[in-house]
Amino acid sequence: MLILRGAPALSAFRKSRILTTLRAEAPHIHDIYAEYVHFVDLVASLSEADHGTLEALLQYGPSALPCDPTGQSLLVVPRPGTLSPWSPWLRLISTSANPM
């Protein structure tokens, strides 16, 4: 399984709004951070070129600043077996862009 970090999941406005709501219940919370994470189930290892193609396809939205989150972490994922609605499209685009 290949795990790739994605773009930040919260805009500054949304982060501020959520943080205000959280602090009303738990004033000790200093900050929150959320980002997208991509889990790629591979049949075989990727070449460096294919890995680069995959990373390029998954670059979207605002660039993530280098962040090493500390404190408690919570991972929110779909239930096992759920396929993203765009995963077939990514497969088609990746094979069209760079036949493997």
SEFIZA-3560 file (N, C-alpha, C; in Angstrom, 3 decimals):
REM SEFIZA-3560
<numar><xx>0.854</xx><yy>-1.178</yy><zz>0.000</zz><atom>N</atom></numar>
<numar><xx>0.000</xx><yy>0.000</yy><zz>0.000</zz><atom>CA</atom></numar>
<numar><xx>0.895</xx><yy>1.234</yy><zz>0.000</zz><atom>C</atom></numar>
<numar><xx>0.634</xx><yy>2.111</yy><zz>-0.933</zz><atom>N</atom></numar>
<numar><xx>1.360</xx><yy>3.371</yy><zz>-1.038</zz><atom>CA</atom></numar>
<numar><xx>0.510</xx><yy>4.453</yy><zz>-0.383</zz><atom>C</atom></numar>
<numar><xx>1.112</xx><yy>5.250</yy><zz>0.490</zz><atom>N</atom></numar>
<numar><xx>0.388</xx><yy>6.316</yy><zz>1.188</zz><atom>CA</atom></numar>
<numar><xx>1.030</xx><yy>7.643</yy><zz>0.822</zz><atom>C</atom></numar>
<numar><xx>0.224</xx><yy>8.536</yy><zz>0.219</zz><atom>N</atom></numar>
<numar><xx>0.714</xx><yy>9.839</yy><zz>-0.221</zz><atom>CA</atom></numar>
<numar><xx>-0.069</xx><yy>10.947</yy><zz>0.468</zz><atom>C</atom></numar>
<numar><xx>0.645</xx><yy>11.918</yy><zz>1.022</zz><atom>N</atom></numar>
<numar><xx>-0.013</xx><yy>13.065</yy><zz>1.645</zz><atom>CA</atom></numar>
<numar><xx>-0.533</xx><yy>13.993</yy><zz>0.564</zz><atom>C</atom></numar>
<numar><xx>-1.710</xx><yy>14.549</yy><zz>0.796</zz><atom>N</atom></numar>
<numar><xx>-2.335</xx><yy>15.442</yy><zz>-0.167</zz><atom>CA</atom></numar>
<numar><xx>-2.377</xx><yy>16.878</yy><zz>0.319</zz><atom>C</atom></numar>
<numar><xx>-3.259</xx><yy>17.640</yy><zz>-0.279</zz><atom>N</atom></numar>
<numar><xx>-3.412</xx><yy>19.059</yy><zz>0.026</zz><atom>CA</atom></numar>
<numar><xx>-4.099</xx><yy>19.260</yy><zz>1.378</zz><atom>C</atom></numar>
<numar><xx>-3.939</xx><yy>20.457</yy><zz>1.947</zz><atom>N</atom></numar>
<numar><xx>-4.675</xx><yy>20.762</yy><zz>3.180</zz><atom>CA</atom></numar>
<numar><xx>-6.176</xx><yy>20.644</yy><zz>2.944</zz><atom>C</atom></numar>
<numar><xx>-6.900</xx><yy>20.158</yy><zz>3.932</zz><atom>N</atom></numar>
<numar><xx>-8.337</xx><yy>19.937</yy><zz>3.781</zz><atom>CA</atom></numar>
<numar><xx>-9.173</xx><yy>21.123</yy><zz>4.258</zz><atom>C</atom></numar>
<numar><xx>-8.563</xx><yy>22.077</yy><zz>4.954</zz><atom>N</atom></numar>
<numar><xx>-9.319</xx><yy>23.208</yy><zz>5.492</zz><atom>CA</atom></numar>
<numar><xx>-8.759</xx><yy>24.536</yy><zz>4.994</zz><atom>C</atom></numar>
<numar><xx>-9.644</xx><yy>25.415</yy><zz>4.543</zz><atom>N</atom></numar>
<numar><xx>-9.236</xx><yy>26.784</yy><zz>4.226</zz><atom>CA</atom></numar>
<numar><xx>-8.991</xx><yy>27.506</yy><zz>5.551</zz><atom>C</atom></numar>
<numar><xx>-8.338</xx><yy>28.655</yy><zz>5.507</zz><atom>N</atom></numar>
<numar><xx>-8.076</xx><yy>29.418</yy><zz>6.729</zz><atom>CA</atom></numar>
<numar><xx>-9.393</xx><yy>29.800</yy><zz>7.412</zz><atom>C</atom></numar>
<numar><xx>-10.400</xx><yy>30.192</yy><zz>6.623</zz><atom>N</atom></numar>
<numar><xx>-11.700</xx><yy>30.570</yy><zz>7.180</zz><atom>CA</atom></numar>
<numar><xx>-12.351</xx><yy>29.393</yy><zz>7.900</zz><atom>C</atom></numar>
<numar><xx>-12.365</xx><yy>28.259</yy><zz>7.239</zz><atom>N</atom></numar>
<numar><xx>-13.002</xx><yy>27.074</yy><zz>7.820</zz><atom>CA</atom></numar>
<numar><xx>-12.273</xx><yy>26.599</yy><zz>9.080</zz><atom>C</atom></numar>
<numar><xx>-10.942</xx><yy>26.629</yy><zz>9.013</zz><atom>N</atom></numar>
<numar><xx>-10.143</xx><yy>26.230</yy><zz>10.172</zz><atom>CA</atom></numar>
<numar><xx>-10.461</xx><yy>27.132</yy><zz>11.363</zz><atom>C</atom></numar>
<numar><xx>-10.536</xx><yy>28.434</yy><zz>11.117</zz><atom>N</atom></numar>
<numar><xx>-10.837</xx><yy>29.385</yy><zz>12.181</zz><atom>CA</atom></numar>
<numar><xx>-12.222</xx><yy>29.133</yy><zz>12.775</zz><atom>C</atom></numar>
<numar><xx>-13.194</xx><yy>28.872</yy><zz>11.925</zz><atom>N</atom></numar>
<numar><xx>-14.561</xx><yy>28.627</yy><zz>12.390</zz><atom>CA</atom></numar>
<numar><xx>-14.647</xx><yy>27.352</yy><zz>13.239</zz><atom>C</atom></numar>
<numar><xx>-13.998</xx><yy>26.291</yy><zz>12.774</zz><atom>N</atom></numar>
<numar><xx>-14.010</xx><yy>25.025</yy><zz>13.523</zz><atom>CA</atom></numar>
<numar><xx>-13.271</xx><yy>25.176</yy><zz>14.846</zz><atom>C</atom></numar>
<numar><xx>-12.137</xx><yy>25.874</yy><zz>14.807</zz><atom>N</atom></numar>
<numar><xx>-11.349</xx><yy>26.071</yy><zz>16.025</zz><atom>CA</atom></numar>
<numar><xx>-12.140</xx><yy>26.865</yy><zz>17.069</zz><atom>C</atom></numar>
<numar><xx>-12.876</xx><yy>27.874</yy><zz>16.638</zz><atom>N</atom></numar>
<numar><xx>-13.716</xx><yy>28.653</yy><zz>17.558</zz><atom>CA</atom></numar>
<numar><xx>-14.768</xx><yy>27.764</yy><zz>18.216</zz><atom>C</atom></numar>
<numar><xx>-15.404</xx><yy>26.920</yy><zz>17.407</zz><atom>N</atom></numar>
<numar><xx>-16.422</xx><yy>26.005</yy><zz>17.939</zz><atom>CA</atom></numar>
<numar><xx>-15.810</xx><yy>25.016</yy><zz>18.930</zz><atom>C</atom></numar>
<numar><xx>-14.658</xx><yy>24.458</yy><zz>18.578</zz><atom>N</atom></numar>
<numar><xx>-14.001</xx><yy>23.490</yy><zz>19.465</zz><atom>CA</atom></numar>
<numar><xx>-13.571</xx><yy>24.126</yy><zz>20.782</zz><atom>C</atom></numar>
<numar><xx>-13.023</xx><yy>25.335</yy><zz>20.692</zz><atom>N</atom></numar>
<numar><xx>-12.535</xx><yy>26.001</yy><zz>21.907</zz><atom>CA</atom></numar>
<numar><xx>-13.666</xx><yy>26.367</yy><zz>22.862</zz><atom>C</atom></numar>
<numar><xx>-14.877</xx><yy>26.509</yy><zz>22.351</zz><atom>N</atom></numar>
<numar><xx>-16.020</xx><yy>26.782</yy><zz>23.232</zz><atom>CA</atom></numar>
<numar><xx>-16.255</xx><yy>25.601</yy><zz>24.172</zz><atom>C</atom></numar>
<numar><xx>-15.948</xx><yy>24.400</yy><zz>23.715</zz><atom>N</atom></numar>
<numar><xx>-16.127</xx><yy>23.186</yy><zz>24.524</zz><atom>CA</atom></numar>
<numar><xx>-14.833</xx><yy>22.732</yy><zz>25.196</zz><atom>C</atom></numar>
<numar><xx>-13.701</xx><yy>22.995</yy><zz>24.541</zz><atom>N</atom></numar>
<numar><xx>-12.403</xx><yy>22.529</yy><zz>25.049</zz><atom>CA</atom></numar>
<numar><xx>-11.359</xx><yy>23.632</yy><zz>24.850</zz><atom>C</atom></numar>
<numar><xx>-11.289</xx><yy>24.597</yy><zz>25.780</zz><atom>N</atom></numar>
<numar><xx>-10.407</xx><yy>25.759</yy><zz>25.621</zz><atom>CA</atom></numar>
<numar><xx>-8.914</xx><yy>25.426</yy><zz>25.510</zz><atom>C</atom></numar>
<numar><xx>-8.523</xx><yy>24.229</yy><zz>25.915</zz><atom>N</atom></numar>
<numar><xx>-7.109</xx><yy>23.853</yy><zz>25.869</zz><atom>CA</atom></numar>
<numar><xx>-6.627</xx><yy>23.528</yy><zz>24.450</zz><atom>C</atom></numar>
<numar><xx>-7.528</xx><yy>23.439</yy><zz>23.483</zz><atom>N</atom></numar>
<numar><xx>-7.121</xx><yy>23.129</yy><zz>22.102</zz><atom>CA</atom></numar>
<numar><xx>-6.417</xx><yy>24.347</yy><zz>21.515</zz><atom>C</atom></numar>
<numar><xx>-5.175</xx><yy>24.140</yy><zz>21.049</zz><atom>N</atom></numar>
<numar><xx>-4.375</xx><yy>25.244</yy><zz>20.508</zz><atom>CA</atom></numar>
<numar><xx>-4.538</xx><yy>25.390</yy><zz>19.000</zz><atom>C</atom></numar>
<numar><xx>-4.637</xx><yy>24.274</yy><zz>18.303</zz><atom>N</atom></numar>
<numar><xx>-4.669</xx><yy>24.347</yy><zz>16.842</zz><atom>CA</atom></numar>
<numar><xx>-5.255</xx><yy>23.056</yy><zz>16.288</zz><atom>C</atom></numar>
<numar><xx>-5.673</xx><yy>23.114</yy><zz>15.038</zz><atom>N</atom></numar>
<numar><xx>-6.120</xx><yy>21.918</yy><zz>14.324</zz><atom>CA</atom></numar>
<numar><xx>-5.477</xx><yy>21.935</yy><zz>12.947</zz><atom>C</atom></numar>
<numar><xx>-5.362</xx><yy>20.771</yy><zz>12.379</zz><atom>N</atom></numar>
<numar><xx>-4.790</xx><yy>20.641</yy><zz>11.041</zz><atom>CA</atom></numar>
<numar><xx>-5.456</xx><yy>19.445</yy><zz>10.374</zz><atom>C</atom></numar>
<numar><xx>-5.785</xx><yy>19.591</yy><zz>9.101</zz><atom>N</atom></numar>
<numar><xx>-6.384</xx><yy>18.482</yy><zz>8.355</zz><atom>CA</atom></numar>
<numar><xx>-5.815</xx><yy>18.476</yy><zz>6.947</zz><atom>C</atom></numar>
<numar><xx>-5.537</xx><yy>17.301</yy><zz>6.455</zz><atom>N</atom></numar>
<numar><xx>-5.055</xx><yy>17.165</yy><zz>5.082</zz><atom>CA</atom></numar>
<numar><xx>-5.635</xx><yy>15.899</yy><zz>4.479</zz><atom>C</atom></numar>
<numar><xx>-5.650</xx><yy>15.863</yy><zz>3.164</zz><atom>N</atom></numar>
<numar><xx>-6.087</xx><yy>14.665</yy><zz>2.464</zz><atom>CA</atom></numar>
<numar><xx>-4.926</xx><yy>13.682</yy><zz>2.421</zz><atom>C</atom></numar>
<numar><xx>-5.238</xx><yy>12.405</yy><zz>2.519</zz><atom>N</atom></numar>
<numar><xx>-4.239</xx><yy>11.347</yy><zz>2.413</zz><atom>CA</atom></numar>
<numar><xx>-4.760</xx><yy>10.354</yy><zz>1.386</zz><atom>C</atom></numar>
<numar><xx>-3.888</xx><yy>9.946</yy><zz>0.477</zz><atom>N</atom></numar>
<numar><xx>-4.284</xx><yy>9.024</yy><zz>-0.585</zz><atom>CA</atom></numar>
<numar><xx>-3.664</xx><yy>7.655</yy><zz>-0.316</zz><atom>C</atom></numar>
<numar><xx>-4.496</xx><yy>6.639</yy><zz>-0.292</zz><atom>N</atom></numar>
<numar><xx>-4.062</xx><yy>5.260</yy><zz>-0.106</zz><atom>CA</atom></numar>
<numar><xx>-4.181</xx><yy>4.569</yy><zz>-1.457</zz><atom>C</atom></numar>
<numar><xx>-3.062</xx><yy>4.087</yy><zz>-1.968</zz><atom>N</atom></numar>
<numar><xx>-3.045</xx><yy>3.469</yy><zz>-3.294</zz><atom>CA</atom></numar>
<numar><xx>-2.710</xx><yy>1.993</yy><zz>-3.132</zz><atom>C</atom></numar>
<numar><xx>-3.651</xx><yy>1.145</yy><zz>-3.483</zz><atom>N</atom></numar>
<numar><xx>-3.471</xx><yy>-0.302</yy><zz>-3.392</zz><atom>CA</atom></numar>
<numar><xx>-2.835</xx><yy>-0.773</yy><zz>-4.693</zz><atom>C</atom></numar>
<numar><xx>-1.583</xx><yy>-1.155</yy><zz>-4.628</zz><atom>N</atom></numar>
<numar><xx>-0.821</xx><yy>-1.517</yy><zz>-5.826</zz><atom>CA</atom></numar>
<numar><xx>-0.748</xx><yy>-3.027</yy><zz>-6.015</zz><atom>C</atom></numar>
<numar><xx>-0.769</xx><yy>-3.438</yy><zz>-7.269</zz><atom>N</atom></numar>
<numar><xx>-0.573</xx><yy>-4.849</yy><zz>-7.598</zz><atom>CA</atom></numar>
<numar><xx>0.925</xx><yy>-5.149</yy><zz>-7.628</zz><atom>C</atom></numar>
<numar><xx>1.711</xx><yy>-4.170</yy><zz>-8.097</zz><atom>N</atom></numar>
<numar><xx>3.166</xx><yy>-4.312</yy><zz>-8.181</zz><atom>CA</atom></numar>
<numar><xx>3.800</xx><yy>-2.965</yy><zz>-7.836</zz><atom>C</atom></numar>
<numar><xx>5.084</xx><yy>-2.975</yy><zz>-7.549</zz><atom>N</atom></numar>
<numar><xx>5.790</xx><yy>-1.734</yy><zz>-7.245</zz><atom>CA</atom></numar>
<numar><xx>5.782</xx><yy>-0.810</yy><zz>-8.458</zz><atom>C</atom></numar>
<numar><xx>5.797</xx><yy>0.491</yy><zz>-8.190</zz><atom>N</atom></numar>
<numar><xx>5.844</xx><yy>1.476</yy><zz>-9.268</zz><atom>CA</atom></numar>
<numar><xx>7.284</xx><yy>1.835</yy><zz>-9.594</zz><atom>C</atom></numar>
<numar><xx>7.540</xx><yy>2.092</yy><zz>-10.860</zz><atom>N</atom></numar>
<numar><xx>8.845</xx><yy>2.628</yy><zz>-11.243</zz><atom>CA</atom></numar>
<numar><xx>8.901</xx><yy>4.078</yy><zz>-10.764</zz><atom>C</atom></numar>
<numar><xx>10.094</xx><yy>4.672</yy><zz>-10.771</zz><atom>N</atom></numar>
<numar><xx>10.216</xx><yy>6.071</yy><zz>-10.362</zz><atom>CA</atom></numar>
<numar><xx>9.374</xx><yy>6.967</yy><zz>-11.257</zz><atom>C</atom></numar>
<numar><xx>9.359</xx><yy>6.688</yy><zz>-12.555</zz><atom>N</atom></numar>
<numar><xx>8.573</xx><yy>7.495</yy><zz>-13.500</zz><atom>CA</atom></numar>
<numar><xx>7.081</xx><yy>7.381</yy><zz>-13.195</zz><atom>C</atom></numar>
<numar><xx>6.606</xx><yy>6.160</yy><zz>-12.941</zz><atom>N</atom></numar>
<numar><xx>5.188</xx><yy>5.959</yy><zz>-12.634</zz><atom>CA</atom></numar>
<numar><xx>4.810</xx><yy>6.608</yy><zz>-11.299</zz><atom>C</atom></numar>
<numar><xx>5.721</xx><yy>6.533</yy><zz>-10.343</zz><atom>N</atom></numar>
<numar><xx>5.482</xx><yy>7.167</yy><zz>-9.047</zz><atom>CA</atom></numar>
<numar><xx>5.357</xx><yy>8.679</yy><zz>-9.239</zz><atom>C</atom></numar>
<numar><xx>6.229</xx><yy>9.243</yy><zz>-10.066</zz><atom>N</atom></numar>
<numar><xx>6.168</xx><yy>10.675</yy><zz>-10.364</zz><atom>CA</atom></numar>
<numar><xx>4.867</xx><yy>11.062</yy><zz>-11.050</zz><atom>C</atom></numar>
<numar><xx>4.408</xx><yy>10.217</yy><zz>-11.990</zz><atom>N</atom></numar>
<numar><xx>3.137</xx><yy>10.470</yy><zz>-12.677</zz><atom>CA</atom></numar>
<numar><xx>1.986</xx><yy>10.461</yy><zz>-11.683</zz><atom>C</atom></numar>
<numar><xx>1.971</xx><yy>9.484</yy><zz>-10.791</zz><atom>N</atom></numar>
<numar><xx>0.911</xx><yy>9.390</yy><zz>-9.788</zz><atom>CA</atom></numar>
<numar><xx>0.915</xx><yy>10.615</yy><zz>-8.881</zz><atom>C</atom></numar>
<numar><xx>2.086</xx><yy>11.026</yy><zz>-8.416</zz><atom>N</atom></numar>
<numar><xx>2.169</xx><yy>12.211</yy><zz>-7.555</zz><atom>CA</atom></numar>
<numar><xx>1.678</xx><yy>13.454</yy><zz>-8.289</zz><atom>C</atom></numar>
<numar><xx>2.018</xx><yy>13.580</yy><zz>-9.580</zz><atom>N</atom></numar>
<numar><xx>1.561</xx><yy>14.733</yy><zz>-10.366</zz><atom>CA</atom></numar>
<numar><xx>0.040</xx><yy>14.733</yy><zz>-10.501</zz><atom>C</atom></numar>
<numar><xx>-0.554</xx><yy>13.559</yy><zz>-10.706</zz><atom>N</atom></numar>
<numar><xx>-2.010</xx><yy>13.467</yy><zz>-10.824</zz><atom>CA</atom></numar>
<numar><xx>-2.715</xx><yy>13.830</yy><zz>-9.521</zz><atom>C</atom></numar>
<numar><xx>-2.041</xx><yy>13.618</yy><zz>-8.402</zz><atom>N</atom></numar>
<numar><xx>-2.655</xx><yy>13.875</yy><zz>-7.101</zz><atom>CA</atom></numar>
<numar><xx>-2.321</xx><yy>15.256</yy><zz>-6.540</zz><atom>C</atom></numar>
<numar><xx>-1.677</xx><yy>16.114</yy><zz>-7.336</zz><atom>N</atom></numar>
<numar><xx>-1.413</xx><yy>17.488</yy><zz>-6.900</zz><atom>CA</atom></numar>
<numar><xx>-2.593</xx><yy>18.350</yy><zz>-7.307</zz><atom>C</atom></numar>
<numar><xx>-3.267</xx><yy>18.920</yy><zz>-6.336</zz><atom>N</atom></numar>
<numar><xx>-4.456</xx><yy>19.725</yy><zz>-6.577</zz><atom>CA</atom></numar>
<numar><xx>-4.617</xx><yy>20.672</yy><zz>-5.406</zz><atom>C</atom></numar>
<numar><xx>-5.424</xx><yy>21.655</yy><zz>-5.566</zz><atom>N</atom></numar>
<numar><xx>-5.723</xx><yy>22.573</yy><zz>-4.472</zz><atom>CA</atom></numar>
<numar><xx>-4.499</xx><yy>23.341</yy><zz>-4.027</zz><atom>C</atom></numar>
<numar><xx>-4.587</xx><yy>23.991</yy><zz>-2.877</zz><atom>N</atom></numar>
<numar><xx>-3.453</xx><yy>24.768</yy><zz>-2.379</zz><atom>CA</atom></numar>
<numar><xx>-2.301</xx><yy>23.847</yy><zz>-1.991</zz><atom>C</atom></numar>
<numar><xx>-1.096</xx><yy>24.350</yy><zz>-2.142</zz><atom>N</atom></numar>
<numar><xx>0.077</xx><yy>23.568</yy><zz>-1.754</zz><atom>CA</atom></numar>
<numar><xx>0.119</xx><yy>23.428</yy><zz>-0.242</zz><atom>C</atom></numar>
<numar><xx>0.515</xx><yy>22.274</yy><zz>0.194</zz><atom>N</atom></numar>
<numar><xx>0.640</xx><yy>22.032</yy><zz>1.629</zz><atom>CA</atom></numar>
<numar><xx>1.982</xx><yy>22.559</yy><zz>2.111</zz><atom>C</atom></numar>
<numar><xx>1.952</xx><yy>23.345</yy><zz>3.165</zz><atom>N</atom></numar>
<numar><xx>3.198</xx><yy>23.765</yy><zz>3.777</zz><atom>CA</atom></numar>
<numar><xx>3.767</xx><yy>22.567</yy><zz>4.512</zz><atom>C</atom></numar>
<numar><xx>5.097</xx><yy>22.475</yy><zz>4.561</zz><atom>N</atom></numar>
<numar><xx>5.659</xx><yy>21.352</yy><zz>5.307</zz><atom>CA</atom></numar>
<numar><xx>5.119</xx><yy>21.375</yy><zz>6.739</zz><atom>C</atom></numar>
<numar><xx>4.477</xx><yy>20.313</yy><zz>7.128</zz><atom>N</atom></numar>
<numar><xx>3.853</xx><yy>20.253</yy><zz>8.449</zz><atom>CA</atom></numar>
<numar><xx>4.063</xx><yy>18.863</yy><zz>9.027</zz><atom>C</atom></numar>
<numar><xx>4.520</xx><yy>18.835</yy><zz>10.243</zz><atom>N</atom></numar>
<numar><xx>4.644</xx><yy>17.571</yy><zz>10.954</zz><atom>CA</atom></numar>
<numar><xx>3.708</xx><yy>17.657</yy><zz>12.151</zz><atom>C</atom></numar>
<numar><xx>2.446</xx><yy>17.270</yy><zz>11.951</zz><atom>N</atom></numar>
<numar><xx>1.461</xx><yy>17.425</yy><zz>13.023</zz><atom>CA</atom></numar>
<numar><xx>1.888</xx><yy>16.727</yy><zz>14.311</zz><atom>C</atom></numar>
<numar><xx>1.634</xx><yy>17.407</yy><zz>15.415</zz><atom>N</atom></numar>
<numar><xx>1.924</xx><yy>16.832</yy><zz>16.728</zz><atom>CA</atom></numar>
<numar><xx>0.618</xx><yy>16.725</yy><zz>17.502</zz><atom>C</atom></numar>
<numar><xx>0.651</xx><yy>16.075</yy><zz>18.615</zz><atom>N</atom></numar>
<numar><xx>-0.553</xx><yy>15.929</yy><zz>19.423</zz><atom>CA</atom></numar>
<numar><xx>-1.352</xx><yy>14.720</yy><zz>18.983</zz><atom>C</atom></numar>
<numar><xx>-2.631</xx><yy>14.752</yy><zz>19.259</zz><atom>N</atom></numar>
<numar><xx>-3.495</xx><yy>13.625</yy><zz>18.913</zz><atom>CA</atom></numar>
<numar><xx>-3.843</xx><yy>13.662</yy><zz>17.429</zz><atom>C</atom></numar>
<numar><xx>-3.922</xx><yy>12.485</yy><zz>16.840</zz><atom>N</atom></numar>
<numar><xx>-4.295</xx><yy>12.366</yy><zz>15.430</zz><atom>CA</atom></numar>
<numar><xx>-5.569</xx><yy>11.551</yy><zz>15.307</zz><atom>C</atom></numar>
<numar><xx>-6.347</xx><yy>11.882</yy><zz>14.313</zz><atom>N</atom></numar>
<numar><xx>-7.575</xx><yy>11.160</yy><zz>14.020</zz><atom>CA</atom></numar>
<numar><xx>-7.622</xx><yy>10.944</yy><zz>12.518</zz><atom>C</atom></numar>
<numar><xx>-7.749</xx><yy>9.710</yy><zz>12.111</zz><atom>N</atom></numar>
<numar><xx>-7.814</xx><yy>9.366</yy><zz>10.697</zz><atom>CA</atom></numar>
<numar><xx>-9.258</xx><yy>9.028</yy><zz>10.357</zz><atom>C</atom></numar>
<numar><xx>-9.821</xx><yy>9.745</yy><zz>9.393</zz><atom>N</atom></numar>
<numar><xx>-11.200</xx><yy>9.516</yy><zz>8.968</zz><atom>CA</atom></numar>
<numar><xx>-11.150</xx><yy>8.932</yy><zz>7.565</zz><atom>C</atom></numar>
<numar><xx>-11.651</xx><yy>7.718</yy><zz>7.418</zz><atom>N</atom></numar>
<numar><xx>-11.604</xx><yy>7.027</yy><zz>6.121</zz><atom>CA</atom></numar>
<numar><xx>-12.959</xx><yy>6.394</yy><zz>5.821</zz><atom>C</atom></numar>
<numar><xx>-13.221</xx><yy>6.139</yy><zz>4.540</zz><atom>N</atom></numar>
<numar><xx>-14.451</xx><yy>5.407</yy><zz>4.209</zz><atom>CA</atom></numar>
<numar><xx>-14.370</xx><yy>3.984</yy><zz>4.760</zz><atom>C</atom></numar>
<numar><xx>-15.504</xx><yy>3.336</yy><zz>4.844</zz><atom>N</atom></numar>
<numar><xx>-15.492</xx><yy>1.962</yy><zz>5.351</zz><atom>CA</atom></numar>
<numar><xx>-14.714</xx><yy>1.059</yy><zz>4.391</zz><atom>C</atom></numar>
<numar><xx>-14.129</xx><yy>-0.019</yy><zz>4.891</zz><atom>N</atom></numar>
<numar><xx>-13.337</xx><yy>-0.923</yy><zz>4.050</zz><atom>CA</atom></numar>
<numar><xx>-14.132</xx><yy>-1.396</yy><zz>2.830</zz><atom>C</atom></numar>
<numar><xx>-13.447</xx><yy>-1.431</yy><zz>1.699</zz><atom>N</atom></numar>
<numar><xx>-14.072</xx><yy>-1.892</yy><zz>0.466</zz><atom>CA</atom></numar>
<numar><xx>-14.682</xx><yy>-0.782</yy><zz>-0.360</zz><atom>C</atom></numar>
<numar><xx>-14.814</xx><yy>0.421</yy><zz>0.223</zz><atom>N</atom></numar>
<numar><xx>-15.388</xx><yy>1.540</yy><zz>-0.519</zz><atom>CA</atom></numar>
<numar><xx>-14.375</xx><yy>2.048</yy><zz>-1.533</zz><atom>C</atom></numar>
<numar><xx>-14.805</xx><yy>2.204</yy><zz>-2.769</zz><atom>N</atom></numar>
<numar><xx>-13.949</xx><yy>2.768</yy><zz>-3.806</zz><atom>CA</atom></numar>
<numar><xx>-14.348</xx><yy>4.214</yy><zz>-4.035</zz><atom>C</atom></numar>
<numar><xx>-13.354</xx><yy>5.067</yy><zz>-4.155</zz><atom>N</atom></numar>
<numar><xx>-13.625</xx><yy>6.462</yy><zz>-4.462</zz><atom>CA</atom></numar>
<numar><xx>-14.321</xx><yy>6.543</yy><zz>-5.815</zz><atom>C</atom></numar>
<numar><xx>-15.283</xx><yy>7.451</yy><zz>-5.972</zz><atom>N</atom></numar>
<numar><xx>-15.970</xx><yy>7.555</yy><zz>-7.257</zz><atom>CA</atom></numar>
<numar><xx>-15.044</xx><yy>7.970</yy><zz>-8.392</zz><atom>C</atom></numar>
<numar><xx>-13.900</xx><yy>8.574</yy><zz>-8.063</zz><atom>N</atom></numar>
<numar><xx>-13.007</xx><yy>8.983</yy><zz>-9.138</zz><atom>CA</atom></numar>
<numar><xx>-11.853</xx><yy>8.008</yy><zz>-9.363</zz><atom>C</atom></numar>
<numar><xx>-11.755</xx><yy>6.930</yy><zz>-8.593</zz><atom>N</atom></numar>
<numar><xx>-10.624</xx><yy>6.014</yy><zz>-8.772</zz><atom>CA</atom></numar>
<numar><xx>-10.582</xx><yy>5.380</yy><zz>-10.161</zz><atom>C</atom></numar>
<numar><xx>-11.725</xx><yy>4.997</yy><zz>-10.777</zz><atom>N</atom></numar>
<numar><xx>-11.634</xx><yy>4.480</yy><zz>-12.151</zz><atom>CA</atom></numar>
<numar><xx>-11.127</xx><yy>5.536</yy><zz>-13.134</zz><atom>C</atom></numar>
<numar><xx>-11.501</xx><yy>6.802</yy><zz>-12.898</zz><atom>N</atom></numar>
<numar><xx>-11.021</xx><yy>7.870</yy><zz>-13.781</zz><atom>CA</atom></numar>
<numar><xx>-9.518</xx><yy>8.055</yy><zz>-13.630</zz><atom>C</atom></numar>
<numar><xx>-9.025</xx><yy>8.017</yy><zz>-12.405</zz><atom>N</atom></numar>
<numar><xx>-7.588</xx><yy>8.163</yy><zz>-12.192</zz><atom>CA</atom></numar>
<numar><xx>-6.839</xx><yy>7.022</yy><zz>-12.860</zz><atom>C</atom></numar>
<numar><xx>-7.376</xx><yy>5.818</yy><zz>-12.759</zz><atom>N</atom></numar>
<numar><xx>-6.745</xx><yy>4.667</yy><zz>-13.405</zz><atom>CA</atom></numar>
<numar><xx>-6.687</xx><yy>4.890</yy><zz>-14.922</zz><atom>C</atom></numar>
<numar><xx>-7.787</xx><yy>5.351</yy><zz>-15.511</zz><atom>N</atom></numar>
<numar><xx>-7.841</xx><yy>5.601</yy><zz>-16.951</zz><atom>CA</atom></numar>
<numar><xx>-6.877</xx><yy>6.712</yy><zz>-17.352</zz><atom>C</atom></numar>
<numar><xx>-6.878</xx><yy>7.809</yy><zz>-16.601</zz><atom>N</atom></numar>
<numar><xx>-5.992</xx><yy>8.929</yy><zz>-16.917</zz><atom>CA</atom></numar>
<numar><xx>-4.540</xx><yy>8.513</yy><zz>-16.790</zz><atom>C</atom></numar>
<numar><xx>-4.202</xx><yy>7.785</yy><zz>-15.730</zz><atom>N</atom></numar>
<numar><xx>-2.803</xx><yy>7.405</yy><zz>-15.516</zz><atom>CA</atom></numar>
<numar><xx>-2.309</xx><yy>6.460</yy><zz>-16.600</zz><atom>C</atom></numar>
<numar><xx>-3.150</xx><yy>5.555</yy><zz>-17.067</zz><atom>N</atom></numar>
<numar><xx>-2.702</xx><yy>4.640</yy><zz>-18.124</zz><atom>CA</atom></numar>
<numar><xx>-2.669</xx><yy>5.340</yy><zz>-19.474</zz><atom>C</atom></numar>
<numar><xx>-3.526</xx><yy>6.341</yy><zz>-19.679</zz><atom>N</atom></numar>
<numar><xx>-3.500</xx><yy>7.096</yy><zz>-20.934</zz><atom>CA</atom></numar>
<numar><xx>-2.302</xx><yy>8.028</yy><zz>-20.983</zz><atom>C</atom></numar>
<numar><xx>-1.979</xx><yy>8.631</yy><zz>-19.838</zz><atom>N</atom></numar>
<numar><xx>-0.876</xx><yy>9.582</yy><zz>-19.785</zz><atom>CA</atom></numar>
<numar><xx>0.470</xx><yy>8.886</yy><zz>-19.843</zz><atom>C</atom></numar>
<numar><xx>0.540</xx><yy>7.695</yy><zz>-19.304</zz><atom>N</atom></numar>
<numar><xx>1.817</xx><yy>6.999</yy><zz>-19.216</zz><atom>CA</atom></numar>
<numar><xx>1.536</xx><yy>5.500</yy><zz>-19.248</zz><atom>C</atom></numar>
<numar><xx>1.423</xx><yy>4.913</yy><zz>-20.433</zz><atom>N</atom></numar>
<numar><xx>1.108</xx><yy>3.481</yy><zz>-20.494</zz><atom>CA</atom></numar>
<numar><xx>2.092</xx><yy>2.661</yy><zz>-19.673</zz><atom>C</atom></numar>
<numar><xx>1.553</xx><yy>1.793</yy><zz>-18.806</zz><atom>N</atom></numar>
<numar><xx>2.415</xx><yy>0.979</yy><zz>-17.931</zz><atom>CA</atom></numar>
<numar><xx>2.508</xx><yy>-0.425</yy><zz>-18.443</zz><atom>C</atom></numar>
//
